[in-house]
Amino acid sequence: DDLTRVIRHYPASAPEGPTPTTPLPPAELELMEQGAGVAAIGNIDAPSCASCHGPGLDQTKPGFPRISGQPRPYLAQQLKLWRDGTRGGGPRKELMEKAARNLSDAEIDALALYYSQLPAE
Ligand code: HEC
């Protein structure tokens, strides 16, 4: 019937949130979903992570690094360094300092998992 056709049209995972590139235990899947939520909202000083880093963007602009698929510990470390104002960077590093300024450790953990599990675009 119509409903079955509609359901078949969409990948089974769509309503559940982002799809990890490696199998994750349920607790981590939930954390990844939280990361997707944090990535979708910005703060008073900066637009959302997703608006600059995707997913779903043509990430070929020079100076705007691709972060999808990079290792989770690396991503978390960079975000902590920016939040704490101790990371160097290129000419646009102030964008990241603003974006990371108010992140909690838990949000950083969720963001790092989320982006590490997205396919490198
Ligand atoms: C306004 C655009 C913008 C927003 C919003 C933004 N970023 Fe960035 N991001 C950049 C730019 C530009 C760089 C490169 C900065 C540099 O190296 O000087 C960068 C670098 C990074 C890096 C380092 C990548 C590498 O290869 O070392 C990470 C990780 C990162 N961003 C994650 C995030 C996360 C997570 C958020 C949301 C909290 C976010 N960014 C929000 C523009 C943005």
Backbone and ligand atoms as CSV (ligand in chain L), in Angstrom:
chain,resi,resn,atom,element,x,y,z
A,1,ASP,N,N,0.836,-1.215,0.000
A,1,ASP,CA,C,0.000,0.000,0.000
A,1,ASP,C,C,0.861,1.253,0.000
A,2,ASP,N,N,0.226,2.392,0.078
A,2,ASP,CA,C,0.963,3.660,-0.007
A,2,ASP,C,C,1.986,3.818,1.113
A,3,LEU,N,N,1.565,3.481,2.308
A,3,LEU,CA,C,2.458,3.689,3.452
A,3,LEU,C,C,3.720,2.839,3.303
A,4,THR,N,N,3.549,1.595,2.894
A,4,THR,CA,C,4.703,0.708,2.721
A,4,THR,C,C,5.650,1.305,1.685
A,5,ARG,N,N,5.082,1.856,0.626
A,5,ARG,CA,C,5.936,2.421,-0.411
A,5,ARG,C,C,6.713,3.622,0.128
A,6,VAL,N,N,6.043,4.435,0.911
A,6,VAL,CA,C,6.723,5.589,1.503
A,6,VAL,C,C,7.855,5.119,2.411
A,7,ILE,N,N,7.568,4.129,3.233
A,7,ILE,CA,C,8.579,3.629,4.164
A,7,ILE,C,C,9.772,3.057,3.398
A,8,ARG,N,N,9.490,2.299,2.343
A,8,ARG,CA,C,10.583,1.714,1.563
A,8,ARG,C,C,11.458,2.768,0.919
A,9,HIS,N,N,10.850,3.900,0.633
A,9,HIS,CA,C,11.578,4.946,-0.074
A,9,HIS,C,C,12.707,5.533,0.770
A,10,TYR,N,N,12.546,5.489,2.080
A,10,TYR,CA,C,13.540,6.110,2.950
A,10,TYR,C,C,14.419,5.057,3.602
A,11,PRO,N,N,15.695,5.337,3.762
A,11,PRO,CA,C,16.556,4.373,4.438
A,11,PRO,C,C,16.061,4.151,5.863
A,12,ALA,N,N,16.193,2.915,6.326
A,12,ALA,CA,C,15.630,2.563,7.619
A,12,ALA,C,C,16.194,3.419,8.738
A,13,SER,N,N,17.406,3.931,8.565
A,13,SER,CA,C,18.041,4.629,9.666
A,13,SER,C,C,17.640,6.103,9.747
A,14,ALA,N,N,16.984,6.620,8.730
A,14,ALA,CA,C,16.736,8.065,8.678
A,14,ALA,C,C,16.095,8.656,9.934
A,15,PRO,N,N,14.996,8.079,10.439
A,15,PRO,CA,C,14.376,8.734,11.592
A,15,PRO,C,C,15.188,8.562,12.869
A,16,GLU,N,N,16.136,7.668,12.880
A,16,GLU,CA,C,16.892,7.370,14.091
A,16,GLU,C,C,18.057,8.316,14.324
A,17,GLY,N,N,18.395,9.117,13.330
A,17,GLY,CA,C,19.516,10.018,13.513
A,17,GLY,C,C,20.690,9.618,12.638
A,18,PRO,N,N,21.869,10.158,12.961
A,18,PRO,CA,C,23.024,9.947,12.097
A,18,PRO,C,C,23.486,8.495,12.089
A,19,THR,N,N,24.024,8.059,10.989
A,19,THR,CA,C,24.502,6.689,10.846
A,19,THR,C,C,26.020,6.652,11.019
A,20,PRO,N,N,26.510,5.899,12.012
A,20,PRO,CA,C,27.954,5.837,12.223
A,20,PRO,C,C,28.640,5.014,11.138
A,21,THR,N,N,29.909,5.303,10.863
A,21,THR,CA,C,30.640,4.518,9.872
A,21,THR,C,C,31.164,3.209,10.453
A,22,THR,N,N,31.251,3.098,11.780
A,22,THR,CA,C,31.585,1.818,12.398
A,22,THR,C,C,30.473,1.490,13.391
A,23,PRO,N,N,30.207,0.190,13.634
A,23,PRO,CA,C,29.127,-0.166,14.553
A,23,PRO,C,C,29.413,0.379,15.961
A,24,LEU,N,N,28.421,0.976,16.573
A,24,LEU,CA,C,28.600,1.545,17.910
A,24,LEU,C,C,27.620,0.906,18.882
A,25,PRO,N,N,28.039,0.731,20.131
A,25,PRO,CA,C,27.086,0.281,21.154
A,25,PRO,C,C,26.032,1.369,21.378
A,26,PRO,N,N,24.861,0.980,21.901
A,26,PRO,CA,C,23.744,1.926,22.030
A,26,PRO,C,C,24.107,3.225,22.749
A,27,ALA,N,N,24.911,3.137,23.797
A,27,ALA,CA,C,25.237,4.353,24.552
A,27,ALA,C,C,26.009,5.334,23.675
A,28,GLU,N,N,26.878,4.797,22.825
A,28,GLU,CA,C,27.659,5.667,21.957
A,28,GLU,C,C,26.802,6.223,20.820
A,29,LEU,N,N,25.855,5.406,20.357
A,29,LEU,CA,C,24.929,5.900,19.336
A,29,LEU,C,C,24.171,7.102,19.869
A,30,GLU,N,N,23.778,7.018,21.120
A,30,GLU,CA,C,23.050,8.110,21.734
A,30,GLU,C,C,23.944,9.350,21.846
A,31,LEU,N,N,25.203,9.112,22.208
A,31,LEU,CA,C,26.147,10.222,22.309
A,31,LEU,C,C,26.361,10.860,20.931
A,32,MET,N,N,26.418,10.015,19.913
A,32,MET,CA,C,26.588,10.538,18.552
A,32,MET,C,C,25.397,11.420,18.171
A,33,GLU,N,N,24.208,10.975,18.559
A,33,GLU,CA,C,23.014,11.761,18.279
A,33,GLU,C,C,23.052,13.109,19.005
A,34,GLN,N,N,23.543,13.060,20.249
A,34,GLN,CA,C,23.673,14.321,20.989
A,34,GLN,C,C,24.669,15.239,20.283
A,35,GLY,N,N,25.728,14.646,19.771
A,35,GLY,CA,C,26.715,15.422,19.030
A,35,GLY,C,C,26.099,16.089,17.811
A,36,ALA,N,N,25.240,15.352,17.127
A,36,ALA,CA,C,24.556,15.920,15.964
A,36,ALA,C,C,23.721,17.119,16.392
A,37,GLY,N,N,23.096,16.993,17.562
A,37,GLY,CA,C,22.274,18.093,18.077
A,37,GLY,C,C,23.122,19.325,18.382
A,38,VAL,N,N,24.260,19.114,19.024
A,38,VAL,CA,C,25.129,20.249,19.358
A,38,VAL,C,C,25.684,20.873,18.074
A,39,ALA,N,N,26.017,20.029,17.104
A,39,ALA,CA,C,26.594,20.532,15.847
A,39,ALA,C,C,25.596,21.385,15.070
A,40,ALA,N,N,24.313,21.188,15.355
A,40,ALA,CA,C,23.289,21.890,14.580
A,40,ALA,C,C,22.965,23.272,15.142
A,41,ILE,N,N,23.424,23.566,16.360
A,41,ILE,CA,C,23.107,24.872,16.928
A,41,ILE,C,C,24.389,25.675,17.147
A,42,GLY,N,N,24.306,26.949,17.006
A,42,GLY,CA,C,25.460,27.797,17.249
A,42,GLY,C,C,25.359,28.436,18.614
A,43,ASN,N,N,26.091,29.500,18.822
A,43,ASN,CA,C,25.941,30.278,20.044
A,43,ASN,C,C,25.840,31.753,19.663
A,44,ILE,N,N,25.865,32.632,20.629
A,44,ILE,CA,C,25.626,34.035,20.341
A,44,ILE,C,C,26.748,34.639,19.481
A,45,ASP,N,N,27.938,34.026,19.508
A,45,ASP,CA,C,29.082,34.546,18.755
A,45,ASP,C,C,29.367,33.815,17.452
A,46,ALA,N,N,28.768,32.660,17.263
A,46,ALA,CA,C,29.169,31.833,16.120
A,46,ALA,C,C,27.979,31.045,15.577
A,47,PRO,N,N,27.946,30.832,14.269
A,47,PRO,CA,C,26.915,29.951,13.703
A,47,PRO,C,C,27.216,28.495,14.062
A,48,SER,N,N,26.380,27.579,13.615
A,48,SER,CA,C,26.546,26.171,13.999
A,48,SER,C,C,27.794,25.557,13.379
A,49,CYS,N,N,28.328,24.529,14.042
A,49,CYS,CA,C,29.446,23.756,13.477
A,49,CYS,C,C,29.072,23.291,12.068
A,50,ALA,N,N,27.840,22.786,11.949
A,50,ALA,CA,C,27.418,22.196,10.677
A,50,ALA,C,C,27.417,23.225,9.546
A,51,SER,N,N,27.202,24.494,9.869
A,51,SER,CA,C,27.152,25.492,8.810
A,51,SER,C,C,28.534,25.741,8.213
A,52,CYS,N,N,29.588,25.426,8.949
A,52,CYS,CA,C,30.948,25.582,8.409
A,52,CYS,C,C,31.602,24.248,8.047
A,53,HIS,N,N,31.232,23.177,8.750
A,53,HIS,CA,C,31.936,21.903,8.559
A,53,HIS,C,C,31.051,20.794,8.001
A,54,GLY,N,N,29.809,21.076,7.721
A,54,GLY,CA,C,28.919,20.032,7.236
A,54,GLY,C,C,28.383,19.211,8.397
A,55,PRO,N,N,27.813,18.058,8.177
A,55,PRO,CA,C,27.890,17.300,6.927
A,55,PRO,C,C,27.031,17.894,5.805
A,56,GLY,N,N,27.305,17.432,4.615
A,56,GLY,CA,C,26.499,17.816,3.479
A,56,GLY,C,C,26.962,19.088,2.803
A,57,LEU,N,N,28.150,19.553,3.133
A,57,LEU,CA,C,28.663,20.743,2.473
A,57,LEU,C,C,29.746,20.343,1.488
A,58,ASP,N,N,29.928,21.152,0.485
A,58,ASP,CA,C,31.074,20.987,-0.391
A,58,ASP,C,C,32.253,21.616,0.352
A,59,GLN,N,N,33.062,20.762,0.996
A,59,GLN,CA,C,34.092,21.292,1.879
A,59,GLN,C,C,35.408,21.473,1.150
A,60,THR,N,N,35.355,22.287,0.155
A,60,THR,CA,C,36.564,22.494,-0.633
A,60,THR,C,C,37.085,23.914,-0.488
A,61,LYS,N,N,36.430,24.712,0.359
A,61,LYS,CA,C,36.911,26.077,0.551
A,61,LYS,C,C,38.266,26.047,1.249
A,62,PRO,N,N,39.253,26.702,0.693
A,62,PRO,CA,C,40.550,26.691,1.357
A,62,PRO,C,C,40.444,27.344,2.738
A,63,GLY,N,N,41.115,26.778,3.714
A,63,GLY,CA,C,41.080,27.345,5.047
A,63,GLY,C,C,39.946,26.829,5.906
A,64,PHE,N,N,39.002,26.094,5.316
A,64,PHE,CA,C,37.922,25.495,6.089
A,64,PHE,C,C,38.104,23.983,6.091
A,65,PRO,N,N,38.769,23.464,7.115
A,65,PRO,CA,C,39.142,22.052,7.088
A,65,PRO,C,C,37.933,21.119,7.187
A,66,ARG,N,N,38.103,19.989,6.560
A,66,ARG,CA,C,37.150,18.904,6.623
A,66,ARG,C,C,37.361,18.209,7.965
A,67,ILE,N,N,36.342,18.044,8.745
A,67,ILE,CA,C,36.557,17.367,10.029
A,67,ILE,C,C,35.867,16.012,10.094
A,68,SER,N,N,34.927,15.747,9.191
A,68,SER,CA,C,34.252,14.443,9.185
A,68,SER,C,C,35.264,13.332,8.974
A,69,GLY,N,N,35.187,12.297,9.808
A,69,GLY,CA,C,36.052,11.142,9.636
A,69,GLY,C,C,37.423,11.283,10.269
A,70,GLN,N,N,37.711,12.436,10.868
A,70,GLN,CA,C,38.988,12.549,11.587
A,70,GLN,C,C,38.867,11.830,12.931
A,71,PRO,N,N,39.997,11.387,13.493
A,71,PRO,CA,C,39.933,10.593,14.733
A,71,PRO,C,C,39.315,11.363,15.897
A,72,ARG,N,N,38.502,10.639,16.649
A,72,ARG,CA,C,37.795,11.239,17.788
A,72,ARG,C,C,38.735,11.929,18.782
A,73,PRO,N,N,39.835,11.296,19.191
A,73,PRO,CA,C,40.710,11.971,20.179
A,73,PRO,C,C,41.319,13.255,19.616
A,74,TYR,N,N,41.632,13.242,18.337
A,74,TYR,CA,C,42.193,14.441,17.711
A,74,TYR,C,C,41.173,15.581,17.743
A,75,LEU,N,N,39.958,15.288,17.334
A,75,LEU,CA,C,38.927,16.329,17.295
A,75,LEU,C,C,38.687,16.894,18.689
A,76,ALA,N,N,38.576,16.001,19.681
A,76,ALA,CA,C,38.316,16.461,21.047
A,76,ALA,C,C,39.460,17.352,21.534
A,77,GLN,N,N,40.685,16.946,21.226
A,77,GLN,CA,C,41.847,17.713,21.673
A,77,GLN,C,C,41.844,19.124,21.057
A,78,GLN,N,N,41.584,19.220,19.766
A,78,GLN,CA,C,41.576,20.535,19.114
A,78,GLN,C,C,40.505,21.435,19.727
A,79,LEU,N,N,39.341,20.855,19.966
A,79,LEU,CA,C,38.246,21.667,20.508
A,79,LEU,C,C,38.577,22.176,21.905
A,80,LYS,N,N,39.219,21.325,22.709
A,80,LYS,CA,C,39.596,21.768,24.059
A,80,LYS,C,C,40.638,22.876,23.988
A,81,LEU,N,N,41.588,22.725,23.067
A,81,LEU,CA,C,42.615,23.762,22.949
A,81,LEU,C,C,42.001,25.094,22.521
A,82,TRP,N,N,41.032,25.062,21.610
A,82,TRP,CA,C,40.397,26.307,21.200
A,82,TRP,C,C,39.563,26.908,22.306
A,83,ARG,N,N,38.813,26.029,22.986
A,83,ARG,CA,C,37.991,26.533,24.078
A,83,ARG,C,C,38.874,27.225,25.117
A,84,ASP,N,N,40.025,26.634,25.386
A,84,ASP,CA,C,40.901,27.192,26.407
A,84,ASP,C,C,41.810,28.285,25.846
A,85,GLY,N,N,41.674,28.568,24.556
A,85,GLY,CA,C,42.419,29.667,23.955
A,85,GLY,C,C,43.901,29.399,23.768
A,86,THR,N,N,44.301,28.120,23.744
A,86,THR,CA,C,45.728,27.808,23.671
A,86,THR,C,C,46.135,27.157,22.359
A,87,ARG,N,N,45.215,27.058,21.401
A,87,ARG,CA,C,45.606,26.456,20.135
A,87,ARG,C,C,45.966,27.558,19.154
A,88,GLY,N,N,47.017,27.334,18.424
A,88,GLY,CA,C,47.352,28.229,17.322
A,88,GLY,C,C,46.421,27.930,16.169
A,89,GLY,N,N,46.728,28.474,15.016
A,89,GLY,CA,C,45.860,28.175,13.879
A,89,GLY,C,C,46.162,29.104,12.750
A,90,GLY,N,N,45.341,29.038,11.759
A,90,GLY,CA,C,45.503,29.885,10.593
A,90,GLY,C,C,44.838,31.226,10.820
A,91,PRO,N,N,44.642,31.969,9.749
A,91,PRO,CA,C,44.061,33.307,9.837
A,91,PRO,C,C,42.608,33.300,10.332
A,92,ARG,N,N,41.964,32.140,10.320
A,92,ARG,CA,C,40.558,32.123,10.739
A,92,ARG,C,C,40.377,31.471,12.093
A,93,LYS,N,N,41.425,31.406,12.874
A,93,LYS,CA,C,41.296,30.676,14.136
A,93,LYS,C,C,40.319,31.344,15.097
A,94,GLU,N,N,40.128,32.678,14.943
A,94,GLU,CA,C,39.177,33.326,15.859
A,94,GLU,C,C,37.755,32.821,15.655
A,95,LEU,N,N,37.448,32.322,14.457
A,95,LEU,CA,C,36.125,31.718,14.236
A,95,LEU,C,C,35.951,30.516,15.156
A,96,MET,N,N,36.995,29.719,15.247
A,96,MET,CA,C,36.903,28.519,16.076
A,96,MET,C,C,36.946,28.849,17.565
A,97,GLU,N,N,37.680,29.893,17.922
A,97,GLU,CA,C,37.685,30.263,19.339
A,97,GLU,C,C,36.283,30.676,19.779
A,98,LYS,N,N,35.595,31.402,18.903
A,98,LYS,CA,C,34.221,31.796,19.246
A,98,LYS,C,C,33.298,30.591,19.284
A,99,ALA,N,N,33.470,29.692,18.317
A,99,ALA,CA,C,32.568,28.535,18.231
A,99,ALA,C,C,32.755,27.597,19.427
A,100,ALA,N,N,33.990,27.502,19.946
A,100,ALA,CA,C,34.279,26.509,20.983
A,100,ALA,C,C,34.216,27.081,22.395
A,101,ARG,N,N,34.097,28.404,22.488
A,101,ARG,CA,C,34.277,29.064,23.785
A,101,ARG,C,C,33.427,28.481,24.904
A,102,ASN,N,N,32.172,28.184,24.621
A,102,ASN,CA,C,31.272,27.773,25.706
A,102,ASN,C,C,30.972,26.287,25.741
A,103,LEU,N,N,31.752,25.499,25.035
A,103,LEU,CA,C,31.462,24.060,25.008
A,103,LEU,C,C,31.867,23.406,26.330
A,104,SER,N,N,31.021,22.500,26.818
A,104,SER,CA,C,31.388,21.704,27.992
A,104,SER,C,C,32.206,20.494,27.533
A,105,ASP,N,N,32.874,19.835,28.480
A,105,ASP,CA,C,33.608,18.610,28.135
A,105,ASP,C,C,32.661,17.583,27.508
A,106,ALA,N,N,31.448,17.496,28.050
A,106,ALA,CA,C,30.485,16.512,27.540
A,106,ALA,C,C,30.099,16.845,26.095
A,107,GLU,N,N,29.917,18.128,25.804
A,107,GLU,CA,C,29.567,18.515,24.430
A,107,GLU,C,C,30.727,18.231,23.482
A,108,ILE,N,N,31.936,18.498,23.943
A,108,ILE,CA,C,33.114,18.219,23.113
A,108,ILE,C,C,33.219,16.724,22.828
A,109,ASP,N,N,32.986,15.923,23.855
A,109,ASP,CA,C,33.028,14.477,23.684
A,109,ASP,C,C,32.006,14.032,22.635
A,110,ALA,N,N,30.784,14.568,22.730
A,110,ALA,CA,C,29.724,14.197,21.796
A,110,ALA,C,C,30.054,14.675,20.374
A,111,LEU,N,N,30.557,15.898,20.253
A,111,LEU,CA,C,30.905,16.431,18.934
A,111,LEU,C,C,32.026,15.618,18.290
A,112,ALA,N,N,33.031,15.257,19.105
A,112,ALA,CA,C,34.177,14.519,18.575
A,112,ALA,C,C,33.731,13.142,18.086
A,113,LEU,N,N,32.857,12.505,18.848
A,113,LEU,CA,C,32.351,11.200,18.406
A,113,LEU,C,C,31.538,11.367,17.123
A,114,TYR,N,N,30.648,12.334,17.129
A,114,TYR,CA,C,29.776,12.555,15.971
A,114,TYR,C,C,30.581,12.755,14.690
A,115,TYR,N,N,31.494,13.720,14.713
A,115,TYR,CA,C,32.229,13.995,13.469
A,115,TYR,C,C,33.174,12.854,13.101
A,116,SER,N,N,33.730,12.166,14.100
A,116,SER,CA,C,34.637,11.057,13.770
A,116,SER,C,C,33.889,9.929,13.074
A,117,GLN,N,N,32.602,9.831,13.345
A,117,GLN,CA,C,31.806,8.738,12.772
A,117,GLN,C,C,31.121,9.109,11.461
A,118,LEU,N,N,31.244,10.336,11.035
A,118,LEU,CA,C,30.677,10.695,9.732
A,118,LEU,C,C,31.663,10.267,8.647
A,119,PRO,N,N,31.130,9.865,7.494
A,119,PRO,CA,C,32.040,9.509,6.409
A,119,PRO,C,C,32.863,10.721,5.992
A,120,ALA,N,N,34.152,10.522,5.759
A,120,ALA,CA,C,34.990,11.616,5.257
A,120,ALA,C,C,34.435,11.999,3.892
A,121,GLU,N,N,34.047,13.258,3.736
A,121,GLU,CA,C,33.357,13.638,2.487
A,121,GLU,C,C,34.357,13.993,1.404
L,1,HEC,C1,C,32.259,30.219,11.135
L,1,HEC,C2,C,32.774,28.944,10.645
L,1,HEC,C3,C,33.080,27.866,11.663
L,1,HEC,C4,C,32.264,27.395,12.658
L,1,HEC,C5,C,30.898,27.883,13.081
L,1,HEC,C6,C,32.982,26.289,13.263
L,1,HEC,N1,N,34.184,26.111,12.645
L,1,HEC,FE1,FE,35.571,24.673,13.078
L,1,HEC,N2,N,36.887,25.560,11.827
L,1,HEC,C7,C,36.635,26.657,11.034
L,1,HEC,C8,C,37.886,27.116,10.433
L,1,HEC,C9,C,38.038,28.308,9.517
L,1,HEC,C10,C,38.900,26.242,10.888
L,1,HEC,C11,C,40.416,26.339,10.612
L,1,HEC,C12,C,40.976,27.270,11.659
L,1,HEC,C13,C,42.474,27.387,11.651
L,1,HEC,O1,O,43.162,26.367,11.584
L,1,HEC,O2,O,42.951,28.521,11.767
L,1,HEC,C14,C,38.223,25.259,11.744
L,1,HEC,C15,C,38.858,24.181,12.353
L,1,HEC,C16,C,38.213,23.192,13.084
L,1,HEC,C17,C,38.847,22.007,13.590
L,1,HEC,C18,C,40.303,21.582,13.377
L,1,HEC,C19,C,40.403,20.747,12.137
L,1,HEC,C20,C,41.796,20.274,11.854
L,1,HEC,O3,O,41.993,19.634,10.816
L,1,HEC,O4,O,42.697,20.508,12.670
L,1,HEC,C21,C,37.892,21.330,14.278
L,1,HEC,C22,C,38.054,19.995,14.996
L,1,HEC,C23,C,36.671,22.090,14.194
L,1,HEC,N3,N,36.903,23.221,13.476
L,1,HEC,C24,C,35.464,21.711,14.772
L,1,HEC,C25,C,34.360,22.560,14.891
L,1,HEC,C26,C,33.197,22.291,15.724
L,1,HEC,C27,C,32.954,21.015,16.485
L,1,HEC,C28,C,32.387,23.391,15.640
L,1,HEC,C29,C,31.112,23.690,16.412
L,1,HEC,C30,C,31.291,23.779,17.863
L,1,HEC,C31,C,33.024,24.318,14.705
L,1,HEC,N4,N,34.213,23.770,14.301
L,1,HEC,C32,C,32.476,25.515,14.302
L,1,HEC,C33,C,35.400,27.240,10.846
L,1,HEC,C34,C,34.300,27.065,11.670
